[in-house]
Amino acid sequence: MDMLPSDDQRQIVDTIKDFLRNEAPVDRLREFGAIGNPDAKLWPQLGELGFLSLGLPEDKGGVDLTAAEEMLVFQQFGYNLVSLGIFGILLGARVAAFAGDVELRDELLSGGIRVGVANHCGAAGGAREYHLFEADEADWILVLDTKAASLHAREDFENIRRV
């Protein structure tokens, strides 16, 4: 079994590596006083290049590549310390696509809206509590738990405390 990347996979890696080297060098994170997510400006460009829809089936609006190609792209995101918001957008687009919400899926795949990520961390007074990531400027929140992933409007989250 050949475990090395194919020529097509190397081309995908080279393309995303060049893009990130030019548009998202690690130095961007050293800017003093930067507020917000500096990577959000990348989402529309990544959408235009097709990187937000790599693993989605064609009939769901995607490029229909495998988890191997997505893993290679995410590896490059990791090398360049790309924001967790990219994960929210990619998985959020899948949730929308498989739920049949074509309009939301297309907005997500275009990189035009932001998605934060939440994971359940307990309950207090009968209400579920979540850790929120990249949520301040998000339009949607992707909620992850052991059984499912779901999208919720940002305003559905109340009583947010920063710690």
C-alpha positions as CSV (number, residue, x, y, z in Angstrom):
1,M,0.0,0.0,0.0
2,D,1.4,3.4,-1.0
3,M,0.8,5.9,1.8
4,L,2.6,8.8,0.1
5,P,0.5,11.7,-1.4
6,S,-0.5,11.3,-5.0
7,D,0.5,13.9,-7.6
8,D,-3.0,15.5,-7.3
9,Q,-2.8,15.6,-3.5
10,R,0.7,17.2,-3.7
11,Q,-0.8,19.8,-6.1
12,I,-3.5,20.6,-3.5
13,V,-0.9,20.9,-0.8
14,D,1.3,23.1,-2.9
15,T,-1.6,25.4,-3.7
16,I,-2.8,25.8,-0.1
17,K,0.8,26.1,1.1
18,D,1.5,28.9,-1.3
19,F,-1.8,30.7,-0.5
20,L,-1.2,30.5,3.2
21,R,2.5,31.6,2.9
22,N,1.3,34.7,1.1
23,E,-1.9,35.5,2.8
24,A,-1.5,34.0,6.3
25,P,2.1,33.9,7.4
26,V,2.5,33.1,11.1
27,D,3.9,36.7,11.6
28,R,0.3,38.0,11.2
29,L,-0.3,36.8,14.8
30,R,2.5,38.9,16.2
31,E,0.8,42.2,15.5
32,F,0.5,44.1,18.7
33,G,-3.0,45.1,19.6
34,A,-4.7,43.0,17.0
35,I,-8.3,42.5,18.0
36,G,-10.7,40.0,16.5
37,N,-10.0,37.1,14.2
38,P,-7.4,38.2,11.6
39,D,-8.0,35.1,9.6
40,A,-11.7,35.9,8.8
41,K,-10.5,37.9,5.8
42,L,-9.2,34.6,4.3
43,W,-12.6,32.8,4.4
44,P,-14.0,34.4,1.1
45,Q,-10.7,33.6,-0.7
46,L,-10.6,30.1,0.6
47,G,-14.2,29.7,-0.6
48,E,-13.4,31.0,-4.0
49,L,-10.5,28.6,-4.3
50,G,-12.8,25.7,-3.3
51,F,-11.0,24.8,-0.1
52,L,-14.2,25.2,2.0
53,S,-16.0,22.5,0.0
54,L,-13.3,19.9,-0.6
55,G,-14.9,17.1,1.4
56,L,-18.6,17.7,0.6
57,P,-20.2,15.4,-2.0
58,E,-20.8,17.0,-5.4
59,D,-24.6,16.6,-5.0
60,K,-24.3,18.6,-1.8
61,G,-22.4,21.5,-3.5
62,G,-18.9,20.3,-2.8
63,V,-15.8,19.2,-4.7
64,D,-16.2,15.5,-3.6
65,L,-12.7,14.8,-2.5
66,T,-11.8,12.4,0.3
67,A,-10.9,12.8,4.0
68,A,-7.2,12.4,3.0
69,E,-7.2,15.6,0.9
70,E,-9.0,17.5,3.7
71,M,-6.5,16.2,6.2
72,L,-3.6,17.4,4.0
73,V,-5.2,20.9,3.8
74,F,-6.0,21.0,7.6
75,Q,-2.3,20.0,8.2
76,Q,-1.3,23.2,6.3
77,F,-3.9,25.2,8.3
78,G,-2.3,23.9,11.5
79,Y,1.2,24.8,10.3
80,N,0.1,28.4,9.7
81,L,-2.0,28.5,13.0
82,V,-5.2,29.3,11.1
83,S,-8.1,30.1,13.4
84,L,-10.4,27.5,14.7
85,G,-13.1,29.4,12.8
86,I,-12.1,27.5,9.6
87,F,-13.3,24.3,11.3
88,G,-16.6,25.9,12.2
89,I,-17.2,27.0,8.6
90,L,-16.2,23.7,7.0
91,L,-18.2,21.5,9.4
92,G,-21.1,24.1,9.6
93,A,-21.4,23.9,5.8
94,R,-21.7,20.1,6.0
95,V,-24.4,20.4,8.7
96,A,-26.3,22.9,6.5
97,A,-25.8,20.8,3.4
98,F,-27.1,17.5,4.9
99,A,-30.0,19.4,6.6
100,G,-31.0,20.6,3.1
101,D,-30.4,24.3,3.9
102,V,-28.9,25.2,0.5
103,E,-28.9,28.9,1.1
104,L,-27.0,28.7,4.4
105,R,-24.6,26.1,2.9
106,D,-23.8,28.4,0.0
107,E,-23.2,31.3,2.3
108,L,-20.8,29.2,4.4
109,L,-19.0,27.8,1.3
110,S,-18.5,31.4,0.0
111,G,-16.8,32.3,3.3
112,G,-19.2,35.2,3.7
113,I,-20.3,34.4,7.2
114,R,-18.5,33.4,10.4
115,V,-19.1,30.3,12.5
116,G,-17.9,29.9,16.1
117,V,-17.5,26.6,17.8
118,A,-19.1,25.4,21.0
119,N,-18.7,22.3,23.1
120,H,-20.9,21.3,26.0
121,C,-19.1,21.7,29.3
122,G,-21.8,21.1,32.0
123,A,-25.1,22.4,33.3
124,A,-26.0,25.0,35.9
125,G,-29.5,25.6,37.1
126,G,-31.0,23.3,34.5
127,A,-29.3,25.2,31.6
128,R,-26.6,23.7,29.5
129,E,-23.3,25.5,29.5
130,Y,-20.8,25.7,26.6
131,H,-17.3,26.7,25.9
132,L,-17.4,29.1,23.0
133,F,-14.5,29.6,20.5
134,E,-14.4,32.3,17.9
135,A,-17.9,33.3,18.8
136,D,-17.6,37.1,19.4
137,E,-17.9,38.0,15.7
138,A,-19.7,34.8,14.6
139,D,-23.1,34.8,12.9
140,W,-23.6,31.1,13.7
141,I,-22.3,28.7,16.4
142,L,-21.5,25.1,15.6
143,V,-22.4,23.0,18.7
144,L,-20.4,19.8,19.0
145,D,-21.1,17.0,21.4
146,T,-20.5,13.2,21.4
147,K,-23.6,12.4,19.3
148,A,-24.0,15.2,16.8
149,A,-23.2,18.6,15.4
150,S,-25.7,21.4,14.9
151,L,-25.8,25.0,13.9
152,H,-27.4,27.7,16.1
153,A,-27.8,31.4,15.6
154,R,-25.3,33.3,17.7
155,E,-28.0,35.2,19.5
156,D,-29.3,31.9,20.9
157,F,-26.5,32.0,23.4
158,E,-27.2,34.1,26.4
159,N,-25.4,35.1,29.6
160,I,-22.0,34.8,28.1
161,R,-19.1,35.2,30.6
162,R,-15.5,35.7,29.5
163,V,-13.0,33.9,31.6
